[in-house]
Amino acid sequence: MTAAVSLTPTAEADGRVFSSTSLRLSLAPVGTAPVLLDGAWWPHSRDLGAELPSLTAVLDPLWGRITRVAANPTHWPVAPCKVSVAGHVVKVGWFLAEQDPHELLLLSYRMGRWNLLVVPPRTTPASAAWLMAAASDPLGTSTASRLMEEAASLRTVSETDGAVEAAWDSEGGHEARDPAARPRIPTVTAAMPHQPMGR
């Protein structure tokens, strides 16, 4: 499946109708070489029990029934051991040292495993779009935490550039580019005293 920044679960997918709020999910294309991340998920909250059902509703038809999830409790304030989703239960394992804090591992019985970057719910849309595209890149080699570091670095550069541009604008920077917008400076000519040339 190619990257899709926003999937609307009210639309039909494989004959199933989803009724939850819009699911923000980006997946690497099917059949690509194995990578560290299979995509990204941008949940609306840090409540895994509330967010997981809409995620599995979309992934079950694509990847087979999701039966287990592994997560790091660092960014999830509530750590349920089981979550009821669409008529079955998904068991949740919590691993502090072994699991990347920005990643969710999904297991499908007899089908395989997938790793998703979890984009923090309050991430700006621009940063989330970048993270989701990077995590679903079939040539990507970054871990979830590494992508989060890169996104933070890009935000810092963007904010610094924005501050520099704002300062430049406040000093007349952009207006100076447009000759019509430049204030006219009166031309002053001064008569130079006549000096004799040579002898």
Steps between C-alpha positions, in 0.01 A plus 500: 500500500638837409524780751169655597527781751134486595267207459135567572357195677143587400592389148484133405821298490487132401125495555521628858361832614689682773310736725770660713662840447752535217803275524832660418717222362782471249631162382799396291408361158420128493783277385786731584823371648502455879556830679513607865157665483191395310333837530369751750187548706391840632247431778268768631589431866737307727223257600599171334179331610293762316728536196590137421154383378493742203860408409435125503172548312704624203802270543317169560376477137842604369736304725284231657347516845724693740527287815782664696651842539827596667552854621723704726305659788706822489242691291186305595365611841260202523642155431219247442596132467210427263295711261170384350486566127234395247394178667841383622760594758845640426756425769733787580854451627685788660879511468696792637858406407444280194246710308568830324283757685373644167408167344210257511562136408198314361485122467258304287463131577684305224523810280794697635597811688495867418663801661327838493640834605255662742477870421415693819136618497585870537752507216448780248351385167815594307729307733258204510485489120880492483521225764231290332666527160844417643369200696325354196795555264590159355866604498494629858766381742417708808352378826193666649706692758747613234217639285362686803846653557523601132152657515596695814817620327302609193253686723787680674653604167159612370427701816846661485452585133156640580640719778779628273249574223265676742786720620599571142139587413474733800800688366340539157653188342224383268387849415852587390473246216216690331635824353151653502473438874833663583481847644641764271821649626538857383803558284735758635756656275776714628704733287860407506737795511693550180859396537761592246652212312868458514737790434 
